């Protein structure tokens, strides 16, 4: 397909610098594009080097002052948010292929299951008893849905996802391949020389407009509920333990682990490979840096880093000192040696005075 710059400008509400009749045939990244592609530049690294892209058109911020020599014969489209505008175009040039609604004959559906309008149930899907699936849900191959599960409208469950009994999934949710929702938490009690398993009777509740990455494990509550709020986005390989509460619009990046009964506030960002201990609270609007070990509660709007966690500014100072420790150690040994050298005559003098006495 092809769209003129003029047509694209109407779609993304952009102002045009250059030839509005130029035809765009594809979308591409900044460095992988060709003449008939459109790309975007949203930060100085790219905006100051517009000549380096082969794209015929570039979406840029409306606040950027254009240097006439920086783009030469390229077409520029100025918008408020280039990244969002660009990916709106991606969805037009690469529309999602939607299968026809229907239930595949190889699926296994239990008793008293309610399936809404325009749903797609693909091959090898297993659905337990007393399940409610709302309109426009898409269950891809190999999905397992346990008993008493509720799945909200327009939710997409990708291949080989497991959703255990009693889980509640909201509207417009995407759950990526290999994720398990509602598995038992890591709950054991020591009895003599054995670890006795604690029965988990709780469930997981996921809000609306949530996206769960591939290979996530979200445990059911031991007795109560594990809650994932509206608008939460998790990356791949995230583990959320039993009875955790994650507030609305929080972002959780890859390989994060959150221990049981911890509360994560709203609009929190948890960077990759961070570990958060159990039974604490991470306040609204806070940011947990990468590789951080959070061992106690974090106030609202705080940025923390390090192991153990500390305010980010302090952690930066700590890191700068750590890299200099060998040099500091060497200097300390040198100073210690000099002090001993200076102390020796004084000690000898004191000893001689004692001898005379």
RORONU-60349 format. One record per residue (C-alpha): x, y, z; residue number from 1. Coordinates in nm, 3 decimals, m for minus. Layout:
ATOM|X|Y|Z|NUM $
...
//
This chain:
ATOM|0.000|0.000|0.000|1 $
ATOM|0.103|0.360|m0.036|2 $
ATOM|m0.007|0.683|0.130|3 $
ATOM|0.086|1.038|0.036|4 $
ATOM|0.245|1.259|0.297|5 $
ATOM|m0.070|1.472|0.283|6 $
ATOM|m0.284|1.169|0.374|7 $
ATOM|m0.047|1.067|0.653|8 $
ATOM|m0.050|1.421|0.794|9 $
ATOM|m0.430|1.403|0.827|10 $
ATOM|m0.408|1.070|1.009|11 $
ATOM|m0.151|1.185|1.267|12 $
ATOM|m0.249|1.555|1.272|13 $
ATOM|0.092|1.675|1.152|14 $
ATOM|0.222|1.988|0.988|15 $
ATOM|0.437|1.928|0.679|16 $
ATOM|0.775|2.062|0.574|17 $
ATOM|0.848|1.953|0.218|18 $
ATOM|0.662|1.775|m0.061|19 $
ATOM|0.314|1.682|0.060|20 $
ATOM|0.248|1.469|m0.252|21 $
ATOM|0.542|1.234|m0.185|22 $
ATOM|0.415|0.874|m0.153|23 $
ATOM|0.517|0.656|0.144|24 $
ATOM|0.511|0.278|0.094|25 $
ATOM|0.640|0.151|0.428|26 $
ATOM|0.752|0.219|0.785|27 $
ATOM|1.100|0.152|0.919|28 $
ATOM|1.352|0.227|1.193|29 $
ATOM|1.580|0.529|1.160|30 $
ATOM|1.885|0.339|1.030|31 $
ATOM|1.714|0.058|0.833|32 $
ATOM|1.488|0.267|0.611|33 $
ATOM|1.484|0.336|0.239|34 $
ATOM|1.365|0.627|0.026|35 $
ATOM|0.996|0.533|0.033|36 $
ATOM|0.980|0.464|0.409|37 $
ATOM|0.870|0.689|0.690|38 $
ATOM|1.050|0.686|1.027|39 $
ATOM|1.061|0.903|1.339|40 $
ATOM|1.314|1.096|1.548|41 $
ATOM|1.224|1.203|1.899|42 $
ATOM|1.552|1.277|2.079|43 $
ATOM|1.865|1.479|2.005|44 $
ATOM|2.073|1.176|1.902|45 $
ATOM|1.851|1.137|1.595|46 $
ATOM|1.718|1.490|1.550|47 $
ATOM|2.070|1.628|1.512|48 $
ATOM|2.153|1.366|1.250|49 $
ATOM|1.850|1.360|1.021|50 $
ATOM|2.074|1.335|0.716|51 $
ATOM|2.188|0.989|0.833|52 $
ATOM|1.853|0.822|0.766|53 $
ATOM|1.760|0.709|0.415|54 $
ATOM|1.388|0.750|0.490|55 $
ATOM|1.200|0.981|0.258|56 $
ATOM|0.994|1.120|0.546|57 $
ATOM|1.065|1.168|0.916|58 $
ATOM|0.821|1.244|1.197|59 $
ATOM|0.974|1.492|1.444|60 $
ATOM|0.856|1.689|1.751|61 $
ATOM|0.669|2.010|1.674|62 $
ATOM|0.903|2.188|1.916|63 $
ATOM|1.214|2.101|1.712|64 $
ATOM|1.366|2.392|1.519|65 $
ATOM|1.466|2.261|1.177|66 $
ATOM|1.806|2.338|1.030|67 $
ATOM|1.762|2.360|0.652|68 $
ATOM|2.082|2.167|0.586|69 $
ATOM|1.997|1.885|0.823|70 $
ATOM|1.726|1.721|0.613|71 $
ATOM|1.797|1.842|0.257|72 $
ATOM|1.530|1.682|0.035|73 $
ATOM|1.351|1.481|0.307|74 $
ATOM|0.992|1.548|0.406|75 $
ATOM|0.936|1.632|0.773|76 $
ATOM|0.611|1.592|0.965|77 $
ATOM|0.590|1.779|1.295|78 $
ATOM|0.370|1.635|1.571|79 $
ATOM|0.341|1.649|1.949|80 $
ATOM|0.457|1.289|2.011|81 $
ATOM|0.655|1.137|1.720|82 $
ATOM|0.681|0.786|1.867|83 $
ATOM|0.308|0.742|1.924|84 $
ATOM|0.226|0.896|1.585|85 $
ATOM|0.474|0.666|1.411|86 $
ATOM|0.336|0.350|1.569|87 $
ATOM|m0.016|0.457|1.476|88 $
ATOM|0.111|0.443|1.119|89 $
ATOM|0.273|0.103|1.180|90 $
ATOM|m0.070|m0.038|1.264|91 $
ATOM|m0.203|0.098|0.933|92 $
ATOM|0.081|m0.034|0.717|93 $
ATOM|0.085|m0.366|0.905|94 $
ATOM|m0.274|m0.433|1.016|95 $
ATOM|m0.331|m0.725|1.250|96 $
ATOM|m0.469|m1.027|1.067|97 $
ATOM|m0.780|m1.133|1.256|98 $
ATOM|m0.921|m1.479|1.209|99 $
ATOM|m1.289|m1.541|1.161|100 $
ATOM|m1.481|m1.594|1.486|101 $
ATOM|m1.548|m1.954|1.573|102 $
ATOM|m1.461|m2.249|1.796|103 $
ATOM|m1.211|m2.500|1.659|104 $
ATOM|m1.334|m2.862|1.672|105 $
ATOM|m1.009|m2.968|1.842|106 $
ATOM|m1.079|m2.745|2.143|107 $
ATOM|m1.193|m2.906|2.471|108 $
ATOM|m1.472|m2.712|2.642|109 $
ATOM|m1.619|m2.798|2.983|110 $
ATOM|m1.973|m2.769|3.113|111 $
ATOM|m2.163|m2.447|3.180|112 $
ATOM|m1.919|m2.238|2.973|113 $
ATOM|m2.049|m1.905|2.841|114 $
ATOM|m1.873|m1.770|2.533|115 $
ATOM|m1.966|m1.424|2.403|116 $
ATOM|m2.008|m1.288|2.053|117 $
ATOM|m1.730|m1.289|1.789|118 $
ATOM|m1.492|m1.499|1.997|119 $
ATOM|m1.210|m1.706|1.847|120 $
ATOM|m1.117|m2.034|2.016|121 $
ATOM|m0.833|m2.199|1.824|122 $
ATOM|m0.709|m2.558|1.821|123 $
ATOM|m0.599|m2.742|2.136|124 $
ATOM|m0.753|m2.485|2.368|125 $
ATOM|m0.880|m2.638|2.694|126 $
ATOM|m1.156|m2.457|2.884|127 $
ATOM|m1.272|m2.583|3.225|128 $
ATOM|m1.617|m2.573|3.381|129 $
ATOM|m1.820|m2.262|3.469|130 $
ATOM|m1.598|m2.030|3.265|131 $
ATOM|m1.728|m1.697|3.133|132 $
ATOM|m1.565|m1.555|2.821|133 $
ATOM|m1.693|m1.216|2.707|134 $
ATOM|m1.727|m1.075|2.354|135 $
ATOM|m1.439|m1.057|2.104|136 $
ATOM|m1.196|m1.269|2.307|137 $
ATOM|m0.925|m1.454|2.114|138 $
ATOM|m0.778|m1.771|2.265|139 $
ATOM|m0.478|m1.888|2.063|140 $
ATOM|m0.362|m2.254|2.033|141 $
ATOM|m0.256|m2.445|2.341|142 $
ATOM|m0.421|m2.214|2.593|143 $
ATOM|m0.550|m2.367|2.919|144 $
ATOM|m0.836|m2.196|3.104|145 $
ATOM|m0.920|m2.343|3.445|146 $
ATOM|m1.257|m2.372|3.616|147 $
ATOM|m1.452|m2.058|3.718|148 $
ATOM|m1.230|m1.821|3.520|149 $
ATOM|m1.373|m1.492|3.387|150 $
ATOM|m1.215|m1.328|3.080|151 $
ATOM|m1.317|m0.974|2.984|152 $
ATOM|m1.412|m0.843|2.641|153 $
ATOM|m1.158|m0.798|2.358|154 $
ATOM|m0.883|m0.983|2.546|155 $
ATOM|m0.611|m1.169|2.355|156 $
ATOM|m0.453|m1.480|2.507|157 $
ATOM|m0.151|m1.592|2.305|158 $
ATOM|m0.033|m1.954|2.259|159 $
ATOM|0.045|m2.184|2.551|160 $
ATOM|m0.080|m1.954|2.825|161 $
ATOM|m0.212|m2.116|3.144|162 $
ATOM|m0.484|m1.940|3.342|163 $
ATOM|m0.564|m2.135|3.658|164 $
ATOM|m0.902|m2.163|3.831|165 $
ATOM|m1.092|m1.861|3.963|166 $
ATOM|m0.867|m1.607|3.788|167 $
ATOM|m1.038|m1.288|3.671|168 $
ATOM|m0.900|m1.117|3.359|169 $
ATOM|m1.024|m0.770|3.260|170 $
ATOM|m1.113|m0.611|2.926|171 $
ATOM|m0.859|m0.537|2.650|172 $
ATOM|m0.589|m0.748|2.814|173 $
ATOM|m0.301|m0.908|2.622|174 $
ATOM|m0.123|m1.208|2.776|175 $
ATOM|0.183|m1.329|2.585|176 $
ATOM|0.300|m1.684|2.524|177 $
ATOM|0.416|m1.912|2.802|178 $
ATOM|0.273|m1.708|3.090|179 $
ATOM|0.106|m1.874|3.388|180 $
ATOM|m0.162|m1.687|3.581|181 $
ATOM|m0.279|m1.824|3.917|182 $
ATOM|m0.016|m2.085|4.000|183 $
ATOM|0.040|m2.168|4.369|184 $
ATOM|0.273|m1.937|4.552|185 $
ATOM|0.593|m2.049|4.726|186 $
ATOM|0.423|m2.129|5.056|187 $
ATOM|0.562|m2.394|5.291|188 $
ATOM|0.578|m2.446|5.667|189 $
ATOM|0.851|m2.648|5.836|190 $
ATOM|0.727|m2.952|6.028|191 $
ATOM|0.999|m3.157|6.191|192 $
ATOM|1.236|m3.227|5.903|193 $
ATOM|0.983|m3.165|5.626|194 $
ATOM|0.849|m2.860|5.445|195 $
ATOM|0.471|m2.893|5.445|196 $
ATOM|0.292|m2.730|5.153|197 $
ATOM|0.036|m2.462|5.240|198 $
ATOM|m0.282|m2.494|5.037|199 $
ATOM|m0.353|m2.186|4.823|200 $
ATOM|m0.722|m2.106|4.781|201 $
ATOM|m0.695|m1.747|4.656|202 $
ATOM|m0.696|m1.618|4.300|203 $
ATOM|m0.552|m1.355|4.062|204 $
ATOM|m0.744|m1.049|3.950|205 $
ATOM|m0.611|m0.857|3.648|206 $
ATOM|m0.761|m0.518|3.556|207 $
ATOM|m0.842|m0.359|3.220|208 $
ATOM|m0.592|m0.256|2.949|209 $
ATOM|m0.315|m0.471|3.098|210 $
ATOM|m0.035|m0.631|2.896|211 $
ATOM|0.150|m0.927|3.047|212 $
ATOM|0.479|m1.026|2.880|213 $
ATOM|0.594|m1.373|2.776|214 $
ATOM|0.700|m1.620|3.041|215 $
ATOM|0.548|m1.433|3.337|216 $
ATOM|0.438|m1.617|3.650|217 $
ATOM|0.174|m1.450|3.863|218 $
ATOM|0.081|m1.652|4.173|219 $
ATOM|m0.266|m1.680|4.322|220 $
ATOM|m0.326|m1.542|4.670|221 $
ATOM|m0.268|m1.783|4.954|222 $
ATOM|m0.616|m1.710|5.088|223 $
ATOM|m0.692|m1.368|4.936|224 $
ATOM|m0.617|m1.206|4.603|225 $
ATOM|m0.316|m1.114|4.393|226 $
ATOM|m0.414|m0.792|4.213|227 $
ATOM|m0.275|m0.640|3.893|228 $
ATOM|m0.427|m0.293|3.844|229 $
ATOM|m0.560|m0.125|3.531|230 $
ATOM|m0.307|m0.028|3.265|231 $
ATOM|m0.018|m0.228|3.414|232 $
ATOM|0.246|m0.344|3.163|233 $
ATOM|0.495|m0.620|3.239|234 $
ATOM|0.794|m0.725|3.031|235 $
ATOM|0.904|m1.086|2.973|236 $
ATOM|1.014|m1.316|3.257|237 $
ATOM|0.854|m1.128|3.546|238 $
ATOM|0.756|m1.309|3.867|239 $
ATOM|0.483|m1.172|4.094|240 $
ATOM|0.429|m1.373|4.412|241 $
ATOM|0.114|m1.448|4.612|242 $
ATOM|m0.097|m1.162|4.750|243 $
ATOM|0.104|m0.890|4.575|244 $
ATOM|m0.092|m0.577|4.481|245 $
ATOM|0.029|m0.380|4.176|246 $
ATOM|m0.123|m0.034|4.131|247 $
ATOM|m0.262|0.116|3.810|248 $
ATOM|m0.032|0.209|3.520|249 $
ATOM|0.281|0.057|3.672|250 $
ATOM|0.560|m0.065|3.442|251 $
ATOM|0.759|m0.377|3.536|252 $
ATOM|1.063|m0.455|3.318|253 $
ATOM|1.217|m0.796|3.243|254 $
ATOM|1.338|m1.039|3.510|255 $
ATOM|1.189|m0.851|3.804|256 $
ATOM|1.087|m1.057|4.106|257 $
ATOM|0.836|m0.930|4.364|258 $
ATOM|0.799|m1.134|4.684|259 $
ATOM|0.470|m1.210|4.855|260 $
ATOM|0.228|m0.959|5.011|261 $
ATOM|0.411|m0.653|4.882|262 $
ATOM|0.211|m0.353|4.759|263 $
ATOM|0.336|m0.165|4.453|264 $
ATOM|0.176|0.178|4.410|265 $
ATOM|0.036|0.350|4.103|266 $
ATOM|0.257|0.478|3.818|267 $
ATOM|0.566|0.299|3.952|268 $
ATOM|0.854|0.197|3.723|269 $
ATOM|1.052|m0.113|3.822|270 $
ATOM|1.360|m0.156|3.603|271 $
ATOM|1.508|m0.485|3.485|272 $
ATOM|1.644|m0.754|3.719|273 $
ATOM|1.530|m0.575|4.032|274 $
ATOM|1.426|m0.780|4.334|275 $
ATOM|1.169|m0.659|4.586|276 $
ATOM|1.126|m0.830|4.921|277 $
ATOM|0.791|m0.924|5.071|278 $
ATOM|0.549|m0.742|5.304|279 $
ATOM|0.664|m0.389|5.210|280 $
ATOM|0.518|m0.097|5.015|281 $
ATOM|0.662|0.083|4.714|282 $
ATOM|0.495|0.424|4.697|283 $
ATOM|0.310|0.584|4.405|284 $
ATOM|0.527|0.738|4.134|285 $
ATOM|0.851|0.586|4.258|286 $
ATOM|1.124|0.441|4.034|287 $
ATOM|1.330|0.132|4.117|288 $
ATOM|1.654|0.128|3.917|289 $
ATOM|1.799|m0.179|3.740|290 $
ATOM|1.958|m0.458|3.949|291 $
ATOM|1.820|m0.298|4.266|292 $
ATOM|1.758|m0.498|4.582|293 $
ATOM|1.465|m0.337|4.765|294 $
ATOM|1.460|m0.459|5.127|295 $
ATOM|1.223|m0.208|5.291|296 $
ATOM|0.940|0.028|5.198|297 $
ATOM|1.005|0.306|4.945|298 $
ATOM|0.833|0.648|4.983|299 $
ATOM|0.619|0.802|4.710|300 $
ATOM|0.802|0.962|4.414|301 $
ATOM|1.139|0.829|4.533|302 $
ATOM|1.410|0.704|4.293|303 $
ATOM|1.615|0.421|4.441|304 $
ATOM|1.907|0.211|4.317|305 $
ATOM|2.169|m0.031|4.447|306 $
ATOM|2.198|m0.335|4.671|307 $
ATOM|2.070|m0.270|4.932|308 $
ATOM|1.856|0.006|4.784|309 $
ATOM|1.925|0.370|4.866|310 $
ATOM|1.837|0.708|4.711|311 $
ATOM|1.966|0.714|4.355|312 $
ATOM|2.192|1.019|4.407|313 $
ATOM|2.368|0.846|4.695|314 $
ATOM|2.402|0.525|4.492|315 $
ATOM|2.579|0.718|4.215|316 $
ATOM|2.832|0.843|4.469|317 $
ATOM|2.874|0.492|4.609|318 $
ATOM|2.938|0.349|4.262|319 $
ATOM|3.197|0.615|4.185|320 $
ATOM|3.378|0.526|4.510|321 $
ATOM|3.359|0.151|4.452|322 $
ATOM|3.548|0.178|4.124|323 $
ATOM|3.828|0.366|4.308|324 $
ATOM|3.855|0.131|4.607|325 $
ATOM|4.181|m0.039|4.495|326 $
ATOM|4.346|0.302|4.454|327 $
ATOM|4.205|0.426|4.788|328 $
ATOM|4.326|0.107|4.959|329 $
ATOM|4.675|0.160|4.821|330 $
ATOM|4.679|0.520|4.944|331 $
ATOM|4.556|0.417|5.290|332 $
ATOM|4.836|0.159|5.320|333 $
ATOM|5.087|0.425|5.213|334 $
ATOM|4.953|0.675|5.469|335 $
ATOM|4.953|0.408|5.741|336 $
ATOM|5.317|0.325|5.663|337 $
ATOM|5.418|0.693|5.678|338 $
ATOM|5.237|0.741|6.010|339 $
ATOM|5.423|0.443|6.155|340 $
ATOM|5.752|0.589|6.029|341 $
ATOM|5.673|0.923|6.193|342 $
ATOM|5.564|0.756|6.519|343 $
ATOM|5.883|0.547|6.556|344 $
ATOM|6.124|0.828|6.669|345 $
ATOM|5.858|0.953|6.913|346 $
ATOM|5.819|0.606|7.066|347 $
ATOM|6.197|0.562|7.089|348 $
ATOM|6.232|0.901|7.258|349 $
ATOM|5.964|0.811|7.512|350 $
ATOM|6.133|0.480|7.582|351 $
ATOM|6.470|0.653|7.644|352 $
ATOM|6.307|0.898|7.884|353 $
ATOM|6.153|0.608|8.076|354 $
ATOM|6.493|0.436|8.095|355 $
ATOM|6.651|0.750|8.245|356 $
ATOM|6.385|0.768|8.508|357 $
//
